[in-house]
Amino acid sequence: MARLTKSQIIAGVAEGTQISKKQAKAAIETLVNMAYKGAKDGFVIPGLGKLVKVNRAARMGRNPATGEAISIPAKTVLKFRIAKAAKDAVLKK
């Protein structure tokens, strides 16, 4: 299956839930906005995973072109941790 566009996802949600595309778009946008606001505390989508904010410590790295050691500063990043149910469904043996 190829990568789906936003409009294809909206159409799929609308068809699967038997609601209008406008309602499906609003539902998806609401979920996305909730995830943005809740990420700092860890936003869980049951059966899919958890969006979390993670503090990365400062570390030493290397410039691959010159081999010179460089200092990489600490920063905050977003990570998505996949739920076990999602792993099992996608990677079933």
PDB file of N, CA, C and O in Angstrom:
ATOM      1  N   MET A   1       0.837  -1.178   0.000  1.00  0.00           N
ATOM      2  CA  MET A   1       0.000   0.000   0.000  1.00  0.00           C
ATOM      3  C   MET A   1       0.881   1.239   0.000  1.00  0.00           C
ATOM      4  O   MET A   1       1.815   1.340   0.795  1.00  0.00           O
ATOM      5  N   ALA A   2       0.594   2.163  -0.871  1.00  0.00           N
ATOM      6  CA  ALA A   2       1.372   3.393  -0.979  1.00  0.00           C
ATOM      7  C   ALA A   2       1.017   4.344   0.166  1.00  0.00           C
ATOM      8  O   ALA A   2       0.004   4.176   0.846  1.00  0.00           O
ATOM      9  N   ARG A   3       1.845   5.310   0.352  1.00  0.00           N
ATOM     10  CA  ARG A   3       1.606   6.321   1.370  1.00  0.00           C
ATOM     11  C   ARG A   3       0.320   7.077   1.052  1.00  0.00           C
ATOM     12  O   ARG A   3       0.104   7.489  -0.087  1.00  0.00           O
ATOM     13  N   LEU A   4      -0.527   7.257   2.051  1.00  0.00           N
ATOM     14  CA  LEU A   4      -1.801   7.926   1.847  1.00  0.00           C
ATOM     15  C   LEU A   4      -1.670   9.429   2.020  1.00  0.00           C
ATOM     16  O   LEU A   4      -0.894   9.906   2.848  1.00  0.00           O
ATOM     17  N   THR A   5      -2.438  10.171   1.229  1.00  0.00           N
ATOM     18  CA  THR A   5      -2.487  11.620   1.378  1.00  0.00           C
ATOM     19  C   THR A   5      -3.478  11.961   2.489  1.00  0.00           C
ATOM     20  O   THR A   5      -4.238  11.107   2.946  1.00  0.00           O
ATOM     21  N   LYS A   6      -3.455  13.209   2.908  1.00  0.00           N
ATOM     22  CA  LYS A   6      -4.383  13.658   3.951  1.00  0.00           C
ATOM     23  C   LYS A   6      -5.830  13.456   3.491  1.00  0.00           C
ATOM     24  O   LYS A   6      -6.665  12.991   4.267  1.00  0.00           O
ATOM     25  N   SER A   7      -6.129  13.801   2.245  1.00  0.00           N
ATOM     26  CA  SER A   7      -7.509  13.662   1.764  1.00  0.00           C
ATOM     27  C   SER A   7      -7.924  12.192   1.679  1.00  0.00           C
ATOM     28  O   SER A   7      -9.092  11.875   1.905  1.00  0.00           O
ATOM     29  N   GLN A   8      -6.998  11.292   1.359  1.00  0.00           N
ATOM     30  CA  GLN A   8      -7.312   9.868   1.330  1.00  0.00           C
ATOM     31  C   GLN A   8      -7.592   9.336   2.733  1.00  0.00           C
ATOM     32  O   GLN A   8      -8.481   8.505   2.918  1.00  0.00           O
ATOM     33  N   ILE A   9      -6.840   9.809   3.712  1.00  0.00           N
ATOM     34  CA  ILE A   9      -7.062   9.401   5.100  1.00  0.00           C
ATOM     35  C   ILE A   9      -8.424   9.901   5.575  1.00  0.00           C
ATOM     36  O   ILE A   9      -9.178   9.162   6.208  1.00  0.00           O
ATOM     37  N   ILE A  10      -8.733  11.156   5.267  1.00  0.00           N
ATOM     38  CA  ILE A  10     -10.030  11.727   5.643  1.00  0.00           C
ATOM     39  C   ILE A  10     -11.162  10.929   5.004  1.00  0.00           C
ATOM     40  O   ILE A  10     -12.151  10.613   5.664  1.00  0.00           O
ATOM     41  N   ALA A  11     -11.017  10.603   3.713  1.00  0.00           N
ATOM     42  CA  ALA A  11     -12.041   9.825   3.011  1.00  0.00           C
ATOM     43  C   ALA A  11     -12.199   8.439   3.636  1.00  0.00           C
ATOM     44  O   ALA A  11     -13.320   7.951   3.779  1.00  0.00           O
ATOM     45  N   GLY A  12     -11.095   7.805   4.006  1.00  0.00           N
ATOM     46  CA  GLY A  12     -11.140   6.488   4.637  1.00  0.00           C
ATOM     47  C   GLY A  12     -11.827   6.514   5.991  1.00  0.00           C
ATOM     48  O   GLY A  12     -12.615   5.624   6.312  1.00  0.00           O
ATOM     49  N   VAL A  13     -11.524   7.546   6.794  1.00  0.00           N
ATOM     50  CA  VAL A  13     -12.168   7.683   8.103  1.00  0.00           C
ATOM     51  C   VAL A  13     -13.660   7.950   7.920  1.00  0.00           C
ATOM     52  O   VAL A  13     -14.487   7.375   8.626  1.00  0.00           O
ATOM     53  N   ALA A  14     -14.000   8.817   6.978  1.00  0.00           N
ATOM     54  CA  ALA A  14     -15.411   9.130   6.718  1.00  0.00           C
ATOM     55  C   ALA A  14     -16.178   7.884   6.297  1.00  0.00           C
ATOM     56  O   ALA A  14     -17.288   7.643   6.770  1.00  0.00           O
ATOM     57  N   GLU A  15     -15.590   7.102   5.415  1.00  0.00           N
ATOM     58  CA  GLU A  15     -16.247   5.887   4.931  1.00  0.00           C
ATOM     59  C   GLU A  15     -16.359   4.840   6.042  1.00  0.00           C
ATOM     60  O   GLU A  15     -17.407   4.217   6.212  1.00  0.00           O
ATOM     61  N   GLY A  16     -15.287   4.655   6.783  1.00  0.00           N
ATOM     62  CA  GLY A  16     -15.272   3.639   7.835  1.00  0.00           C
ATOM     63  C   GLY A  16     -16.206   3.938   8.991  1.00  0.00           C
ATOM     64  O   GLY A  16     -16.719   3.021   9.633  1.00  0.00           O
ATOM     65  N   THR A  17     -16.429   5.217   9.259  1.00  0.00           N
ATOM     66  CA  THR A  17     -17.296   5.592  10.381  1.00  0.00           C
ATOM     67  C   THR A  17     -18.664   6.076   9.922  1.00  0.00           C
ATOM     68  O   THR A  17     -19.518   6.406  10.744  1.00  0.00           O
ATOM     69  N   GLN A  18     -18.868   6.116   8.628  1.00  0.00           N
ATOM     70  CA  GLN A  18     -20.125   6.559   8.024  1.00  0.00           C
ATOM     71  C   GLN A  18     -20.517   7.970   8.465  1.00  0.00           C
ATOM     72  O   GLN A  18     -21.659   8.240   8.839  1.00  0.00           O
ATOM     73  N   ILE A  19     -19.510   8.865   8.405  1.00  0.00           N
ATOM     74  CA  ILE A  19     -19.759  10.289   8.656  1.00  0.00           C
ATOM     75  C   ILE A  19     -19.303  11.054   7.424  1.00  0.00           C
ATOM     76  O   ILE A  19     -18.693  10.478   6.523  1.00  0.00           O
ATOM     77  N   SER A  20     -19.595  12.350   7.380  1.00  0.00           N
ATOM     78  CA  SER A  20     -19.195  13.150   6.223  1.00  0.00           C
ATOM     79  C   SER A  20     -17.690  13.406   6.259  1.00  0.00           C
ATOM     80  O   SER A  20     -17.052  13.310   7.308  1.00  0.00           O
ATOM     81  N   LYS A  21     -17.144  13.730   5.102  1.00  0.00           N
ATOM     82  CA  LYS A  21     -15.708  14.044   5.037  1.00  0.00           C
ATOM     83  C   LYS A  21     -15.395  15.263   5.893  1.00  0.00           C
ATOM     84  O   LYS A  21     -14.329  15.337   6.505  1.00  0.00           O
ATOM     85  N   LYS A  22     -16.315  16.215   5.939  1.00  0.00           N
ATOM     86  CA  LYS A  22     -16.115  17.422   6.741  1.00  0.00           C
ATOM     87  C   LYS A  22     -16.010  17.058   8.223  1.00  0.00           C
ATOM     88  O   LYS A  22     -15.159  17.589   8.937  1.00  0.00           O
ATOM     89  N   GLN A  23     -16.872  16.155   8.681  1.00  0.00           N
ATOM     90  CA  GLN A  23     -16.836  15.706  10.075  1.00  0.00           C
ATOM     91  C   GLN A  23     -15.566  14.906  10.354  1.00  0.00           C
ATOM     92  O   GLN A  23     -14.959  15.052  11.415  1.00  0.00           O
ATOM     93  N   ALA A  24     -15.166  14.070   9.411  1.00  0.00           N
ATOM     94  CA  ALA A  24     -13.946  13.275   9.576  1.00  0.00           C
ATOM     95  C   ALA A  24     -12.722  14.179   9.665  1.00  0.00           C
ATOM     96  O   ALA A  24     -11.833  13.959  10.486  1.00  0.00           O
ATOM     97  N   LYS A  25     -12.687  15.204   8.805  1.00  0.00           N
ATOM     98  CA  LYS A  25     -11.560  16.157   8.824  1.00  0.00           C
ATOM     99  C   LYS A  25     -11.502  16.867  10.169  1.00  0.00           C
ATOM    100  O   LYS A  25     -10.422  17.023  10.740  1.00  0.00           O
ATOM    101  N   ALA A  26     -12.649  17.300  10.680  1.00  0.00           N
ATOM    102  CA  ALA A  26     -12.700  17.977  11.976  1.00  0.00           C
ATOM    103  C   ALA A  26     -12.233  17.048  13.097  1.00  0.00           C
ATOM    104  O   ALA A  26     -11.518  17.476  14.004  1.00  0.00           O
ATOM    105  N   ALA A  27     -12.636  15.784  13.035  1.00  0.00           N
ATOM    106  CA  ALA A  27     -12.237  14.818  14.067  1.00  0.00           C
ATOM    107  C   ALA A  27     -10.726  14.595  14.058  1.00  0.00           C
ATOM    108  O   ALA A  27     -10.089  14.570  15.111  1.00  0.00           O
ATOM    109  N   ILE A  28     -10.157  14.432  12.864  1.00  0.00           N
ATOM    110  CA  ILE A  28      -8.705  14.211  12.752  1.00  0.00           C
ATOM    111  C   ILE A  28      -7.949  15.434  13.228  1.00  0.00           C
ATOM    112  O   ILE A  28      -6.977  15.307  13.973  1.00  0.00           O
ATOM    113  N   GLU A  29      -8.381  16.628  12.809  1.00  0.00           N
ATOM    114  CA  GLU A  29      -7.704  17.859  13.233  1.00  0.00           C
ATOM    115  C   GLU A  29      -7.802  18.050  14.738  1.00  0.00           C
ATOM    116  O   GLU A  29      -6.857  18.535  15.360  1.00  0.00           O
ATOM    117  N   THR A  30      -8.930  17.678  15.332  1.00  0.00           N
ATOM    118  CA  THR A  30      -9.091  17.778  16.785  1.00  0.00           C
ATOM    119  C   THR A  30      -8.124  16.832  17.494  1.00  0.00           C
ATOM    120  O   THR A  30      -7.491  17.213  18.479  1.00  0.00           O
ATOM    121  N   LEU A  31      -8.008  15.601  16.996  1.00  0.00           N
ATOM    122  CA  LEU A  31      -7.074  14.639  17.578  1.00  0.00           C
ATOM    123  C   LEU A  31      -5.635  15.148  17.492  1.00  0.00           C
ATOM    124  O   LEU A  31      -4.876  15.042  18.455  1.00  0.00           O
ATOM    125  N   VAL A  32      -5.267  15.694  16.347  1.00  0.00           N
ATOM    126  CA  VAL A  32      -3.910  16.212  16.152  1.00  0.00           C
ATOM    127  C   VAL A  32      -3.642  17.377  17.114  1.00  0.00           C
ATOM    128  O   VAL A  32      -2.578  17.432  17.731  1.00  0.00           O
ATOM    129  N   ASN A  33      -4.588  18.299  17.244  1.00  0.00           N
ATOM    130  CA  ASN A  33      -4.400  19.428  18.161  1.00  0.00           C
ATOM    131  C   ASN A  33      -4.316  18.978  19.609  1.00  0.00           C
ATOM    132  O   ASN A  33      -3.544  19.533  20.390  1.00  0.00           O
ATOM    133  N   MET A  34      -5.109  17.968  19.974  1.00  0.00           N
ATOM    134  CA  MET A  34      -5.023  17.406  21.326  1.00  0.00           C
ATOM    135  C   MET A  34      -3.640  16.800  21.565  1.00  0.00           C
ATOM    136  O   MET A  34      -3.076  16.940  22.650  1.00  0.00           O
ATOM    137  N   ALA A  35      -3.098  16.130  20.554  1.00  0.00           N
ATOM    138  CA  ALA A  35      -1.759  15.524  20.669  1.00  0.00           C
ATOM    139  C   ALA A  35      -0.700  16.604  20.855  1.00  0.00           C
ATOM    140  O   ALA A  35       0.208  16.443  21.671  1.00  0.00           O
ATOM    141  N   TYR A  36      -0.806  17.705  20.108  1.00  0.00           N
ATOM    142  CA  TYR A  36       0.158  18.805  20.246  1.00  0.00           C
ATOM    143  C   TYR A  36       0.139  19.365  21.666  1.00  0.00           C
ATOM    144  O   TYR A  36       1.189  19.585  22.269  1.00  0.00           O
ATOM    145  N   LYS A  37      -1.063  19.593  22.194  1.00  0.00           N
ATOM    146  CA  LYS A  37      -1.195  20.178  23.531  1.00  0.00           C
ATOM    147  C   LYS A  37      -0.795  19.199  24.621  1.00  0.00           C
ATOM    148  O   LYS A  37      -0.250  19.607  25.647  1.00  0.00           O
ATOM    149  N   GLY A  38      -1.055  17.915  24.417  1.00  0.00           N
ATOM    150  CA  GLY A  38      -0.789  16.924  25.446  1.00  0.00           C
ATOM    151  C   GLY A  38       0.574  16.272  25.395  1.00  0.00           C
ATOM    152  O   GLY A  38       0.904  15.471  26.270  1.00  0.00           O
ATOM    153  N   ALA A  39       1.380  16.597  24.388  1.00  0.00           N
ATOM    154  CA  ALA A  39       2.688  15.939  24.213  1.00  0.00           C
ATOM    155  C   ALA A  39       3.606  16.135  25.410  1.00  0.00           C
ATOM    156  O   ALA A  39       4.369  15.232  25.755  1.00  0.00           O
ATOM    157  N   LYS A  40       3.545  17.297  26.049  1.00  0.00           N
ATOM    158  CA  LYS A  40       4.462  17.549  27.173  1.00  0.00           C
ATOM    159  C   LYS A  40       4.218  16.587  28.330  1.00  0.00           C
ATOM    160  O   LYS A  40       5.136  16.294  29.096  1.00  0.00           O
ATOM    161  N   ASP A  41       2.980  16.091  28.462  1.00  0.00           N
ATOM    162  CA  ASP A  41       2.654  15.142  29.523  1.00  0.00           C
ATOM    163  C   ASP A  41       2.591  13.707  29.011  1.00  0.00           C
ATOM    164  O   ASP A  41       2.369  12.784  29.795  1.00  0.00           O
ATOM    165  N   GLY A  42       2.782  13.505  27.715  1.00  0.00           N
ATOM    166  CA  GLY A  42       2.682  12.187  27.107  1.00  0.00           C
ATOM    167  C   GLY A  42       1.265  11.955  26.617  1.00  0.00           C
ATOM    168  O   GLY A  42       0.371  11.688  27.419  1.00  0.00           O
ATOM    169  N   PHE A  43       1.047  12.053  25.319  1.00  0.00           N
ATOM    170  CA  PHE A  43      -0.290  11.885  24.744  1.00  0.00           C
ATOM    171  C   PHE A  43      -0.414  10.486  24.169  1.00  0.00           C
ATOM    172  O   PHE A  43       0.338  10.109  23.271  1.00  0.00           O
ATOM    173  N   VAL A  44      -1.370   9.710  24.692  1.00  0.00           N
ATOM    174  CA  VAL A  44      -1.543   8.315  24.289  1.00  0.00           C
ATOM    175  C   VAL A  44      -2.703   8.183  23.308  1.00  0.00           C
ATOM    176  O   VAL A  44      -3.797   8.694  23.547  1.00  0.00           O
ATOM    177  N   ILE A  45      -2.447   7.491  22.203  1.00  0.00           N
ATOM    178  CA  ILE A  45      -3.505   7.077  21.293  1.00  0.00           C
ATOM    179  C   ILE A  45      -3.603   5.566  21.498  1.00  0.00           C
ATOM    180  O   ILE A  45      -2.748   4.819  21.023  1.00  0.00           O
ATOM    181  N   PRO A  46      -4.652   5.109  22.211  1.00  0.00           N
ATOM    182  CA  PRO A  46      -4.752   3.687  22.552  1.00  0.00           C
ATOM    183  C   PRO A  46      -4.639   2.783  21.328  1.00  0.00           C
ATOM    184  O   PRO A  46      -5.300   3.002  20.313  1.00  0.00           O
ATOM    185  N   GLY A  47      -3.795   1.770  21.442  1.00  0.00           N
ATOM    186  CA  GLY A  47      -3.605   0.817  20.362  1.00  0.00           C
ATOM    187  C   GLY A  47      -2.610   1.260  19.309  1.00  0.00           C
ATOM    188  O   GLY A  47      -2.229   0.461  18.454  1.00  0.00           O
ATOM    189  N   LEU A  48      -2.175   2.523  19.346  1.00  0.00           N
ATOM    190  CA  LEU A  48      -1.225   3.029  18.357  1.00  0.00           C
ATOM    191  C   LEU A  48       0.107   3.399  18.996  1.00  0.00           C
ATOM    192  O   LEU A  48       1.158   2.925  18.564  1.00  0.00           O
ATOM    193  N   GLY A  49       0.067   4.247  20.028  1.00  0.00           N
ATOM    194  CA  GLY A  49       1.307   4.621  20.682  1.00  0.00           C
ATOM    195  C   GLY A  49       1.170   5.870  21.514  1.00  0.00           C
ATOM    196  O   GLY A  49       0.065   6.326  21.809  1.00  0.00           O
ATOM    197  N   LYS A  50       2.323   6.424  21.893  1.00  0.00           N
ATOM    198  CA  LYS A  50       2.369   7.560  22.801  1.00  0.00           C
ATOM    199  C   LYS A  50       3.349   8.603  22.263  1.00  0.00           C
ATOM    200  O   LYS A  50       4.483   8.278  21.911  1.00  0.00           O
ATOM    201  N   LEU A  51       2.903   9.854  22.205  1.00  0.00           N
ATOM    202  CA  LEU A  51       3.738  10.978  21.804  1.00  0.00           C
ATOM    203  C   LEU A  51       4.305  11.594  23.071  1.00  0.00           C
ATOM    204  O   LEU A  51       3.548  12.015  23.946  1.00  0.00           O
ATOM    205  N   VAL A  52       5.633  11.653  23.181  1.00  0.00           N
ATOM    206  CA  VAL A  52       6.270  12.152  24.401  1.00  0.00           C
ATOM    207  C   VAL A  52       7.369  13.166  24.078  1.00  0.00           C
ATOM    208  O   VAL A  52       8.012  13.119  23.029  1.00  0.00           O
ATOM    209  N   LYS A  53       7.549  14.072  25.018  1.00  0.00           N
ATOM    210  CA  LYS A  53       8.632  15.048  24.946  1.00  0.00           C
ATOM    211  C   LYS A  53       9.804  14.476  25.738  1.00  0.00           C
ATOM    212  O   LYS A  53       9.624  14.052  26.879  1.00  0.00           O
ATOM    213  N   VAL A  54      11.003  14.457  25.151  1.00  0.00           N
ATOM    214  CA  VAL A  54      12.171  13.854  25.792  1.00  0.00           C
ATOM    215  C   VAL A  54      13.308  14.871  25.814  1.00  0.00           C
ATOM    216  O   VAL A  54      13.579  15.533  24.812  1.00  0.00           O
ATOM    217  N   ASN A  55      13.973  14.990  26.967  1.00  0.00           N
ATOM    218  CA  ASN A  55      15.142  15.861  27.077  1.00  0.00           C
ATOM    219  C   ASN A  55      16.377  15.059  26.720  1.00  0.00           C
ATOM    220  O   ASN A  55      16.671  14.041  27.348  1.00  0.00           O
ATOM    221  N   ARG A  56      17.102  15.522  25.706  1.00  0.00           N
ATOM    222  CA  ARG A  56      18.336  14.863  25.290  1.00  0.00           C
ATOM    223  C   ARG A  56      19.520  15.587  25.935  1.00  0.00           C
ATOM    224  O   ARG A  56      19.624  16.811  25.860  1.00  0.00           O
ATOM    225  N   ALA A  57      20.389  14.836  26.555  1.00  0.00           N
ATOM    226  CA  ALA A  57      21.552  15.416  27.232  1.00  0.00           C
ATOM    227  C   ALA A  57      22.583  15.907  26.214  1.00  0.00           C
ATOM    228  O   ALA A  57      22.612  15.447  25.073  1.00  0.00           O
ATOM    229  N   ALA A  58      23.424  16.843  26.642  1.00  0.00           N
ATOM    230  CA  ALA A  58      24.526  17.304  25.800  1.00  0.00           C
ATOM    231  C   ALA A  58      25.512  16.154  25.636  1.00  0.00           C
ATOM    232  O   ALA A  58      25.673  15.326  26.532  1.00  0.00           O
ATOM    233  N   ARG A  59      26.166  16.114  24.487  1.00  0.00           N
ATOM    234  CA  ARG A  59      27.110  15.015  24.248  1.00  0.00           C
ATOM    235  C   ARG A  59      28.188  15.460  23.265  1.00  0.00           C
ATOM    236  O   ARG A  59      28.082  16.504  22.620  1.00  0.00           O
ATOM    237  N   MET A  60      29.213  14.646  23.173  1.00  0.00           N
ATOM    238  CA  MET A  60      30.279  14.899  22.205  1.00  0.00           C
ATOM    239  C   MET A  60      29.992  14.080  20.953  1.00  0.00           C
ATOM    240  O   MET A  60      29.568  12.927  21.035  1.00  0.00           O
ATOM    241  N   GLY A  61      30.225  14.687  19.798  1.00  0.00           N
ATOM    242  CA  GLY A  61      30.022  14.005  18.535  1.00  0.00           C
ATOM    243  C   GLY A  61      31.232  14.227  17.638  1.00  0.00           C
ATOM    244  O   GLY A  61      32.222  14.822  18.064  1.00  0.00           O
ATOM    245  N   ARG A  62      31.159  13.758  16.415  1.00  0.00           N
ATOM    246  CA  ARG A  62      32.259  13.932  15.463  1.00  0.00           C
ATOM    247  C   ARG A  62      31.725  14.479  14.160  1.00  0.00           C
ATOM    248  O   ARG A  62      30.668  14.063  13.687  1.00  0.00           O
ATOM    249  N   ASN A  63      32.461  15.416  13.578  1.00  0.00           N
ATOM    250  CA  ASN A  63      32.164  15.902  12.238  1.00  0.00           C
ATOM    251  C   ASN A  63      32.590  14.789  11.279  1.00  0.00           C
ATOM    252  O   ASN A  63      33.777  14.470  11.221  1.00  0.00           O
ATOM    253  N   PRO A  64      31.660  14.186  10.523  1.00  0.00           N
ATOM    254  CA  PRO A  64      32.030  13.055   9.670  1.00  0.00           C
ATOM    255  C   PRO A  64      32.998  13.425   8.545  1.00  0.00           C
ATOM    256  O   PRO A  64      33.727  12.568   8.046  1.00  0.00           O
ATOM    257  N   ALA A  65      33.007  14.677   8.152  1.00  0.00           N
ATOM    258  CA  ALA A  65      33.896  15.086   7.059  1.00  0.00           C
ATOM    259  C   ALA A  65      35.350  15.222   7.527  1.00  0.00           C
ATOM    260  O   ALA A  65      36.276  14.857   6.802  1.00  0.00           O
ATOM    261  N   THR A  66      35.545  15.751   8.746  1.00  0.00           N
ATOM    262  CA  THR A  66      36.910  16.018   9.211  1.00  0.00           C
ATOM    263  C   THR A  66      37.336  15.108  10.363  1.00  0.00           C
ATOM    264  O   THR A  66      38.530  14.974  10.634  1.00  0.00           O
ATOM    265  N   GLY A  67      36.380  14.489  11.036  1.00  0.00           N
ATOM    266  CA  GLY A  67      36.717  13.668  12.192  1.00  0.00           C
ATOM    267  C   GLY A  67      36.911  14.485  13.451  1.00  0.00           C
ATOM    268  O   GLY A  67      37.226  13.937  14.508  1.00  0.00           O
ATOM    269  N   GLU A  68      36.724  15.799  13.348  1.00  0.00           N
ATOM    270  CA  GLU A  68      36.925  16.696  14.481  1.00  0.00           C
ATOM    271  C   GLU A  68      35.824  16.491  15.520  1.00  0.00           C
ATOM    272  O   GLU A  68      34.655  16.343  15.166  1.00  0.00           O
ATOM    273  N   ALA A  69      36.197  16.482  16.799  1.00  0.00           N
ATOM    274  CA  ALA A  69      35.223  16.342  17.882  1.00  0.00           C
ATOM    275  C   ALA A  69      34.441  17.643  18.012  1.00  0.00           C
ATOM    276  O   ALA A  69      35.015  18.732  17.978  1.00  0.00           O
ATOM    277  N   ILE A  70      33.122  17.518  18.162  1.00  0.00           N
ATOM    278  CA  ILE A  70      32.291  18.708  18.346  1.00  0.00           C
ATOM    279  C   ILE A  70      31.354  18.472  19.522  1.00  0.00           C
ATOM    280  O   ILE A  70      31.022  17.334  19.854  1.00  0.00           O
ATOM    281  N   SER A  71      30.937  19.567  20.143  1.00  0.00           N
ATOM    282  CA  SER A  71      30.025  19.496  21.263  1.00  0.00           C
ATOM    283  C   SER A  71      28.596  19.672  20.735  1.00  0.00           C
ATOM    284  O   SER A  71      28.301  20.648  20.045  1.00  0.00           O
ATOM    285  N   ILE A  72      27.724  18.736  21.058  1.00  0.00           N
ATOM    286  CA  ILE A  72      26.323  18.812  20.651  1.00  0.00           C
ATOM    287  C   ILE A  72      25.533  19.238  21.889  1.00  0.00           C
ATOM    288  O   ILE A  72      25.547  18.531  22.896  1.00  0.00           O
ATOM    289  N   PRO A  73      24.848  20.377  21.831  1.00  0.00           N
ATOM    290  CA  PRO A  73      24.153  20.880  23.025  1.00  0.00           C
ATOM    291  C   PRO A  73      22.918  20.048  23.381  1.00  0.00           C
ATOM    292  O   PRO A  73      22.383  19.317  22.548  1.00  0.00           O
ATOM    293  N   ALA A  74      22.484  20.175  24.625  1.00  0.00           N
ATOM    294  CA  ALA A  74      21.263  19.505  25.079  1.00  0.00           C
ATOM    295  C   ALA A  74      20.078  20.122  24.356  1.00  0.00           C
ATOM    296  O   ALA A  74      20.091  21.307  24.019  1.00  0.00           O
ATOM    297  N   LYS A  75      19.043  19.306  24.117  1.00  0.00           N
ATOM    298  CA  LYS A  75      17.833  19.837  23.493  1.00  0.00           C
ATOM    299  C   LYS A  75      16.650  18.953  23.830  1.00  0.00           C
ATOM    300  O   LYS A  75      16.811  17.829  24.307  1.00  0.00           O
ATOM    301  N   THR A  76      15.463  19.472  23.576  1.00  0.00           N
ATOM    302  CA  THR A  76      14.228  18.729  23.792  1.00  0.00           C
ATOM    303  C   THR A  76      13.717  18.265  22.436  1.00  0.00           C
ATOM    304  O   THR A  76      13.684  19.037  21.478  1.00  0.00           O
ATOM    305  N   VAL A  77      13.313  16.985  22.360  1.00  0.00           N
ATOM    306  CA  VAL A  77      12.824  16.417  21.106  1.00  0.00           C
ATOM    307  C   VAL A  77      11.492  15.711  21.350  1.00  0.00           C
ATOM    308  O   VAL A  77      11.156  15.380  22.487  1.00  0.00           O
ATOM    309  N   LEU A  78      10.744  15.485  20.284  1.00  0.00           N
ATOM    310  CA  LEU A  78       9.507  14.709  20.350  1.00  0.00           C
ATOM    311  C   LEU A  78       9.788  13.308  19.847  1.00  0.00           C
ATOM    312  O   LEU A  78      10.501  13.124  18.861  1.00  0.00           O
ATOM    313  N   LYS A  79       9.220  12.314  20.532  1.00  0.00           N
ATOM    314  CA  LYS A  79       9.354  10.924  20.100  1.00  0.00           C
ATOM    315  C   LYS A  79       7.980  10.283  20.128  1.00  0.00           C
ATOM    316  O   LYS A  79       7.116  10.657  20.921  1.00  0.00           O
ATOM    317  N   PHE A  80       7.795   9.315  19.250  1.00  0.00           N
ATOM    318  CA  PHE A  80       6.556   8.545  19.246  1.00  0.00           C
ATOM    319  C   PHE A  80       6.918   7.117  19.575  1.00  0.00           C
ATOM    320  O   PHE A  80       7.660   6.462  18.843  1.00  0.00           O
ATOM    321  N   ARG A  81       6.385   6.640  20.688  1.00  0.00           N
ATOM    322  CA  ARG A  81       6.650   5.265  21.126  1.00  0.00           C
ATOM    323  C   ARG A  81       5.482   4.394  20.684  1.00  0.00           C
ATOM    324  O   ARG A  81       4.342   4.606  21.096  1.00  0.00           O
ATOM    325  N   ILE A  82       5.776   3.431  19.859  1.00  0.00           N
ATOM    326  CA  ILE A  82       4.764   2.552  19.297  1.00  0.00           C
ATOM    327  C   ILE A  82       4.232   1.592  20.363  1.00  0.00           C
ATOM    328  O   ILE A  82       5.003   1.020  21.133  1.00  0.00           O
ATOM    329  N   ALA A  83       2.915   1.423  20.401  1.00  0.00           N
ATOM    330  CA  ALA A  83       2.282   0.506  21.345  1.00  0.00           C
ATOM    331  C   ALA A  83       2.548  -0.941  20.938  1.00  0.00           C
ATOM    332  O   ALA A  83       2.725  -1.240  19.757  1.00  0.00           O
ATOM    333  N   LYS A  84       2.574  -1.832  21.920  1.00  0.00           N
ATOM    334  CA  LYS A  84       2.795  -3.239  21.654  1.00  0.00           C
ATOM    335  C   LYS A  84       1.734  -3.805  20.704  1.00  0.00           C
ATOM    336  O   LYS A  84       2.049  -4.614  19.831  1.00  0.00           O
ATOM    337  N   ALA A  85       0.484  -3.381  20.875  1.00  0.00           N
ATOM    338  CA  ALA A  85      -0.600  -3.852  20.014  1.00  0.00           C
ATOM    339  C   ALA A  85      -0.331  -3.488  18.548  1.00  0.00           C
ATOM    340  O   ALA A  85      -0.606  -4.283  17.649  1.00  0.00           O
ATOM    341  N   ALA A  86       0.207  -2.283  18.310  1.00  0.00           N
ATOM    342  CA  ALA A  86       0.510  -1.844  16.948  1.00  0.00           C
ATOM    343  C   ALA A  86       1.674  -2.668  16.369  1.00  0.00           C
ATOM    344  O   ALA A  86       1.633  -3.081  15.210  1.00  0.00           O
ATOM    345  N   LYS A  87       2.696  -2.898  17.180  1.00  0.00           N
ATOM    346  CA  LYS A  87       3.833  -3.720  16.725  1.00  0.00           C
ATOM    347  C   LYS A  87       3.360  -5.124  16.348  1.00  0.00           C
ATOM    348  O   LYS A  87       3.724  -5.663  15.303  1.00  0.00           O
ATOM    349  N   ASP A  88       2.544  -5.699  17.228  1.00  0.00           N
ATOM    350  CA  ASP A  88       2.056  -7.057  16.980  1.00  0.00           C
ATOM    351  C   ASP A  88       1.211  -7.122  15.708  1.00  0.00           C
ATOM    352  O   ASP A  88       1.315  -8.078  14.939  1.00  0.00           O
ATOM    353  N   ALA A  89       0.373  -6.102  15.485  1.00  0.00           N
ATOM    354  CA  ALA A  89      -0.509  -6.091  14.303  1.00  0.00           C
ATOM    355  C   ALA A  89       0.283  -5.918  13.008  1.00  0.00           C
ATOM    356  O   ALA A  89      -0.041  -6.538  11.995  1.00  0.00           O
ATOM    357  N   VAL A  90       1.311  -5.085  13.037  1.00  0.00           N
ATOM    358  CA  VAL A  90       2.087  -4.806  11.826  1.00  0.00           C
ATOM    359  C   VAL A  90       3.155  -5.859  11.583  1.00  0.00           C
ATOM    360  O   VAL A  90       3.396  -6.249  10.440  1.00  0.00           O
ATOM    361  N   LEU A  91       3.796  -6.320  12.646  1.00  0.00           N
ATOM    362  CA  LEU A  91       4.928  -7.242  12.497  1.00  0.00           C
ATOM    363  C   LEU A  91       4.552  -8.690  12.811  1.00  0.00           C
ATOM    364  O   LEU A  91       5.421  -9.492  13.154  1.00  0.00           O
ATOM    365  N   LYS A  92       3.283  -9.029  12.699  1.00  0.00           N
ATOM    366  CA  LYS A  92       2.850 -10.392  13.046  1.00  0.00           C
ATOM    367  C   LYS A  92       3.616 -11.426  12.245  1.00  0.00           C
ATOM    368  O   LYS A  92       3.913 -11.240  11.065  1.00  0.00           O
ATOM    369  N   LYS A  93       3.925 -12.516  12.917  1.00  0.00           N
ATOM    370  CA  LYS A  93       4.765 -13.546  12.309  1.00  0.00           C
ATOM    371  C   LYS A  93       3.934 -14.681  11.767  1.00  0.00           C
ATOM    372  O   LYS A  93       4.480 -15.638  11.219  1.00  0.00           O
TER     373      LYS A  93
END
